[in-house]
């Protein structure tokens, strides 16, 4: 009924895809910034380029942290649901084992 391994694999694949996209964005930003510096060296100061890169890195870092938070939350929810299912199954098993004993005791009286 509950399959945590497929849930975990889905979360891992999703995180990997998001991380790959983020790094591709960062690489593209670095290439564009470098090309812009070369083409417009007279117009752009290095402080502007550094500021732009810092902004983009901050945005990418924030996105990665949000993704990591979502992954951790999903993983914890998955583990909690799995343990609740196991606990419920264990309680049902315990109840089914103790019911016949009480029936025998009541027949003896």
mmCIF file of the C-alpha atoms, coordinates in Angstrom:
data_MODEL
# 
_entry.id   MODEL 
# 
loop_
_atom_site.group_PDB 
_atom_site.id 
_atom_site.type_symbol 
_atom_site.label_atom_id 
_atom_site.label_alt_id 
_atom_site.label_comp_id 
_atom_site.label_asym_id 
_atom_site.label_entity_id 
_atom_site.label_seq_id 
_atom_site.pdbx_PDB_ins_code 
_atom_site.Cartn_x 
_atom_site.Cartn_y 
_atom_site.Cartn_z 
_atom_site.occupancy 
_atom_site.B_iso_or_equiv 
_atom_site.pdbx_formal_charge 
_atom_site.auth_seq_id 
_atom_site.auth_comp_id 
_atom_site.auth_asym_id 
_atom_site.auth_atom_id 
_atom_site.pdbx_PDB_model_num 
ATOM 1   C CA . UNK A 1 1   ? 0.000   0.000   0.000   1.00 0.00 ? 1   UNK A CA 1 
ATOM 2   C CA . UNK A 1 2   ? 2.841   2.416   0.852   1.00 0.00 ? 2   UNK A CA 1 
ATOM 3   C CA . UNK A 1 3   ? 6.097   2.356   -1.046  1.00 0.00 ? 3   UNK A CA 1 
ATOM 4   C CA . UNK A 1 4   ? 8.680   4.701   0.477   1.00 0.00 ? 4   UNK A CA 1 
ATOM 5   C CA . UNK A 1 5   ? 11.526  3.582   -1.770  1.00 0.00 ? 5   UNK A CA 1 
ATOM 6   C CA . UNK A 1 6   ? 9.789   4.798   -4.923  1.00 0.00 ? 6   UNK A CA 1 
ATOM 7   C CA . UNK A 1 7   ? 8.872   8.013   -3.117  1.00 0.00 ? 7   UNK A CA 1 
ATOM 8   C CA . UNK A 1 8   ? 12.493  8.525   -2.083  1.00 0.00 ? 8   UNK A CA 1 
ATOM 9   C CA . UNK A 1 9   ? 13.739  7.760   -5.607  1.00 0.00 ? 9   UNK A CA 1 
ATOM 10  C CA . UNK A 1 10  ? 11.280  10.274  -7.054  1.00 0.00 ? 10  UNK A CA 1 
ATOM 11  C CA . UNK A 1 11  ? 12.440  12.946  -4.610  1.00 0.00 ? 11  UNK A CA 1 
ATOM 12  C CA . UNK A 1 12  ? 16.099  12.187  -5.381  1.00 0.00 ? 12  UNK A CA 1 
ATOM 13  C CA . UNK A 1 13  ? 15.504  12.368  -9.151  1.00 0.00 ? 13  UNK A CA 1 
ATOM 14  C CA . UNK A 1 14  ? 13.580  15.622  -8.762  1.00 0.00 ? 14  UNK A CA 1 
ATOM 15  C CA . UNK A 1 15  ? 16.340  17.144  -6.649  1.00 0.00 ? 15  UNK A CA 1 
ATOM 16  C CA . UNK A 1 16  ? 19.015  15.996  -9.082  1.00 0.00 ? 16  UNK A CA 1 
ATOM 17  C CA . UNK A 1 17  ? 17.135  17.554  -12.000 1.00 0.00 ? 17  UNK A CA 1 
ATOM 18  C CA . UNK A 1 18  ? 16.652  20.847  -10.137 1.00 0.00 ? 18  UNK A CA 1 
ATOM 19  C CA . UNK A 1 19  ? 20.295  20.913  -9.102  1.00 0.00 ? 19  UNK A CA 1 
ATOM 20  C CA . UNK A 1 20  ? 21.412  20.271  -12.694 1.00 0.00 ? 20  UNK A CA 1 
ATOM 21  C CA . UNK A 1 21  ? 19.191  23.090  -13.948 1.00 0.00 ? 21  UNK A CA 1 
ATOM 22  C CA . UNK A 1 22  ? 20.571  25.442  -11.309 1.00 0.00 ? 22  UNK A CA 1 
ATOM 23  C CA . UNK A 1 23  ? 24.179  24.681  -12.214 1.00 0.00 ? 23  UNK A CA 1 
ATOM 24  C CA . UNK A 1 24  ? 23.404  25.086  -15.922 1.00 0.00 ? 24  UNK A CA 1 
ATOM 25  C CA . UNK A 1 25  ? 21.884  28.496  -15.166 1.00 0.00 ? 25  UNK A CA 1 
ATOM 26  C CA . UNK A 1 26  ? 24.958  29.480  -13.177 1.00 0.00 ? 26  UNK A CA 1 
ATOM 27  C CA . UNK A 1 27  ? 27.277  28.361  -15.967 1.00 0.00 ? 27  UNK A CA 1 
ATOM 28  C CA . UNK A 1 28  ? 25.261  30.295  -18.536 1.00 0.00 ? 28  UNK A CA 1 
ATOM 29  C CA . UNK A 1 29  ? 25.313  33.400  -16.347 1.00 0.00 ? 29  UNK A CA 1 
ATOM 30  C CA . UNK A 1 30  ? 29.085  33.117  -15.945 1.00 0.00 ? 30  UNK A CA 1 
ATOM 31  C CA . UNK A 1 31  ? 29.585  32.721  -19.708 1.00 0.00 ? 31  UNK A CA 1 
ATOM 32  C CA . UNK A 1 32  ? 27.320  35.666  -20.500 1.00 0.00 ? 32  UNK A CA 1 
ATOM 33  C CA . UNK A 1 33  ? 28.969  37.814  -17.852 1.00 0.00 ? 33  UNK A CA 1 
ATOM 34  C CA . UNK A 1 34  ? 32.409  36.930  -19.173 1.00 0.00 ? 34  UNK A CA 1 
ATOM 35  C CA . UNK A 1 35  ? 31.362  37.634  -22.767 1.00 0.00 ? 35  UNK A CA 1 
ATOM 36  C CA . UNK A 1 36  ? 29.785  40.892  -21.709 1.00 0.00 ? 36  UNK A CA 1 
ATOM 37  C CA . UNK A 1 37  ? 32.940  41.942  -19.915 1.00 0.00 ? 37  UNK A CA 1 
ATOM 38  C CA . UNK A 1 38  ? 35.020  41.194  -23.007 1.00 0.00 ? 38  UNK A CA 1 
ATOM 39  C CA . UNK A 1 39  ? 32.655  42.918  -25.413 1.00 0.00 ? 39  UNK A CA 1 
ATOM 40  C CA . UNK A 1 40  ? 31.855  45.922  -23.274 1.00 0.00 ? 40  UNK A CA 1 
ATOM 41  C CA . UNK A 1 41  ? 35.020  46.332  -21.253 1.00 0.00 ? 41  UNK A CA 1 
ATOM 42  C CA . UNK A 1 42  ? 34.838  50.094  -21.532 1.00 0.00 ? 42  UNK A CA 1 
ATOM 43  C CA . UNK A 1 43  ? 31.251  50.294  -20.304 1.00 0.00 ? 43  UNK A CA 1 
ATOM 44  C CA . UNK A 1 44  ? 31.155  47.750  -17.488 1.00 0.00 ? 44  UNK A CA 1 
ATOM 45  C CA . UNK A 1 45  ? 33.204  47.951  -14.382 1.00 0.00 ? 45  UNK A CA 1 
ATOM 46  C CA . UNK A 1 46  ? 34.363  44.810  -12.620 1.00 0.00 ? 46  UNK A CA 1 
ATOM 47  C CA . UNK A 1 47  ? 32.336  45.838  -9.569  1.00 0.00 ? 47  UNK A CA 1 
ATOM 48  C CA . UNK A 1 48  ? 29.141  45.679  -11.654 1.00 0.00 ? 48  UNK A CA 1 
ATOM 49  C CA . UNK A 1 49  ? 30.009  42.208  -12.928 1.00 0.00 ? 49  UNK A CA 1 
ATOM 50  C CA . UNK A 1 50  ? 30.866  40.965  -9.439  1.00 0.00 ? 50  UNK A CA 1 
ATOM 51  C CA . UNK A 1 51  ? 27.626  42.446  -8.114  1.00 0.00 ? 51  UNK A CA 1 
ATOM 52  C CA . UNK A 1 52  ? 25.585  40.750  -10.844 1.00 0.00 ? 52  UNK A CA 1 
ATOM 53  C CA . UNK A 1 53  ? 27.302  37.415  -10.231 1.00 0.00 ? 53  UNK A CA 1 
ATOM 54  C CA . UNK A 1 54  ? 26.784  37.701  -6.486  1.00 0.00 ? 54  UNK A CA 1 
ATOM 55  C CA . UNK A 1 55  ? 23.096  38.374  -7.057  1.00 0.00 ? 55  UNK A CA 1 
ATOM 56  C CA . UNK A 1 56  ? 22.726  35.366  -9.347  1.00 0.00 ? 56  UNK A CA 1 
ATOM 57  C CA . UNK A 1 57  ? 24.661  33.095  -6.995  1.00 0.00 ? 57  UNK A CA 1 
ATOM 58  C CA . UNK A 1 58  ? 22.506  34.255  -4.090  1.00 0.00 ? 58  UNK A CA 1 
ATOM 59  C CA . UNK A 1 59  ? 19.347  33.494  -6.070  1.00 0.00 ? 59  UNK A CA 1 
ATOM 60  C CA . UNK A 1 60  ? 20.658  30.074  -7.071  1.00 0.00 ? 60  UNK A CA 1 
ATOM 61  C CA . UNK A 1 61  ? 21.705  29.279  -3.508  1.00 0.00 ? 61  UNK A CA 1 
ATOM 62  C CA . UNK A 1 62  ? 18.293  30.292  -2.203  1.00 0.00 ? 62  UNK A CA 1 
ATOM 63  C CA . UNK A 1 63  ? 16.619  28.065  -4.781  1.00 0.00 ? 63  UNK A CA 1 
ATOM 64  C CA . UNK A 1 64  ? 18.850  25.114  -3.881  1.00 0.00 ? 64  UNK A CA 1 
ATOM 65  C CA . UNK A 1 65  ? 18.156  25.590  -0.151  1.00 0.00 ? 65  UNK A CA 1 
ATOM 66  C CA . UNK A 1 66  ? 14.410  25.687  -0.803  1.00 0.00 ? 66  UNK A CA 1 
ATOM 67  C CA . UNK A 1 67  ? 14.705  22.501  -2.854  1.00 0.00 ? 67  UNK A CA 1 
ATOM 68  C CA . UNK A 1 68  ? 16.702  20.817  -0.096  1.00 0.00 ? 68  UNK A CA 1 
ATOM 69  C CA . UNK A 1 69  ? 14.103  21.875  2.472   1.00 0.00 ? 69  UNK A CA 1 
ATOM 70  C CA . UNK A 1 70  ? 11.324  20.377  0.334   1.00 0.00 ? 70  UNK A CA 1 
ATOM 71  C CA . UNK A 1 71  ? 13.287  17.149  -0.081  1.00 0.00 ? 71  UNK A CA 1 
ATOM 72  C CA . UNK A 1 72  ? 13.906  16.837  3.638   1.00 0.00 ? 72  UNK A CA 1 
ATOM 73  C CA . UNK A 1 73  ? 10.250  17.541  4.401   1.00 0.00 ? 73  UNK A CA 1 
ATOM 74  C CA . UNK A 1 74  ? 9.055   14.940  1.895   1.00 0.00 ? 74  UNK A CA 1 
ATOM 75  C CA . UNK A 1 75  ? 11.566  12.411  3.196   1.00 0.00 ? 75  UNK A CA 1 
ATOM 76  C CA . UNK A 1 76  ? 10.477  12.956  6.806   1.00 0.00 ? 76  UNK A CA 1 
ATOM 77  C CA . UNK A 1 77  ? 6.810   12.717  5.855   1.00 0.00 ? 77  UNK A CA 1 
ATOM 78  C CA . UNK A 1 78  ? 7.542   9.487   4.023   1.00 0.00 ? 78  UNK A CA 1 
ATOM 79  C CA . UNK A 1 79  ? 9.348   7.976   7.014   1.00 0.00 ? 79  UNK A CA 1 
ATOM 80  C CA . UNK A 1 80  ? 6.640   9.077   9.440   1.00 0.00 ? 80  UNK A CA 1 
ATOM 81  C CA . UNK A 1 81  ? 3.901   7.608   7.244   1.00 0.00 ? 81  UNK A CA 1 
ATOM 82  C CA . UNK A 1 82  ? 5.828   4.350   6.934   1.00 0.00 ? 82  UNK A CA 1 
ATOM 83  C CA . UNK A 1 83  ? 6.327   4.070   10.691  1.00 0.00 ? 83  UNK A CA 1 
ATOM 84  C CA . UNK A 1 84  ? 2.674   4.892   11.361  1.00 0.00 ? 84  UNK A CA 1 
ATOM 85  C CA . UNK A 1 85  ? 1.642   2.159   8.935   1.00 0.00 ? 85  UNK A CA 1 
ATOM 86  C CA . UNK A 1 86  ? 3.964   -0.328  10.648  1.00 0.00 ? 86  UNK A CA 1 
ATOM 87  C CA . UNK A 1 87  ? 2.671   0.692   14.078  1.00 0.00 ? 87  UNK A CA 1 
ATOM 88  C CA . UNK A 1 88  ? -0.921  0.342   12.921  1.00 0.00 ? 88  UNK A CA 1 
ATOM 89  C CA . UNK A 1 89  ? -0.221  -3.090  11.461  1.00 0.00 ? 89  UNK A CA 1 
ATOM 90  C CA . UNK A 1 90  ? 1.527   -4.145  14.656  1.00 0.00 ? 90  UNK A CA 1 
ATOM 91  C CA . UNK A 1 91  ? -1.414  -2.986  16.787  1.00 0.00 ? 91  UNK A CA 1 
ATOM 92  C CA . UNK A 1 92  ? -3.874  -4.826  14.559  1.00 0.00 ? 92  UNK A CA 1 
ATOM 93  C CA . UNK A 1 93  ? -1.782  -7.981  14.841  1.00 0.00 ? 93  UNK A CA 1 
ATOM 94  C CA . UNK A 1 94  ? -1.596  -7.627  18.630  1.00 0.00 ? 94  UNK A CA 1 
ATOM 95  C CA . UNK A 1 95  ? -5.359  -7.145  18.863  1.00 0.00 ? 95  UNK A CA 1 
ATOM 96  C CA . UNK A 1 96  ? -6.033  -10.194 16.695  1.00 0.00 ? 96  UNK A CA 1 
ATOM 97  C CA . UNK A 1 97  ? -3.729  -12.339 18.860  1.00 0.00 ? 97  UNK A CA 1 
ATOM 98  C CA . UNK A 1 98  ? -5.291  -11.242 22.156  1.00 0.00 ? 98  UNK A CA 1 
ATOM 99  C CA . UNK A 1 99  ? -8.934  -11.619 21.058  1.00 0.00 ? 99  UNK A CA 1 
ATOM 100 C CA . UNK A 1 100 ? -8.989  -15.455 20.971  1.00 0.00 ? 100 UNK A CA 1 
ATOM 101 C CA . UNK A 1 101 ? -7.478  -15.604 24.483  1.00 0.00 ? 101 UNK A CA 1 
ATOM 102 C CA . UNK A 1 102 ? -10.283 -13.516 25.929  1.00 0.00 ? 102 UNK A CA 1 
ATOM 103 C CA . UNK A 1 103 ? -12.840 -15.695 24.161  1.00 0.00 ? 103 UNK A CA 1 
ATOM 104 C CA . UNK A 1 104 ? -11.391 -18.815 25.796  1.00 0.00 ? 104 UNK A CA 1 
ATOM 105 C CA . UNK A 1 105 ? -11.350 -17.204 29.211  1.00 0.00 ? 105 UNK A CA 1 
ATOM 106 C CA . UNK A 1 106 ? -14.993 -16.175 28.922  1.00 0.00 ? 106 UNK A CA 1 
ATOM 107 C CA . UNK A 1 107 ? -15.995 -19.729 27.909  1.00 0.00 ? 107 UNK A CA 1 
ATOM 108 C CA . UNK A 1 108 ? -14.366 -21.193 31.018  1.00 0.00 ? 108 UNK A CA 1 
ATOM 109 C CA . UNK A 1 109 ? -16.486 -19.084 33.362  1.00 0.00 ? 109 UNK A CA 1 
# 
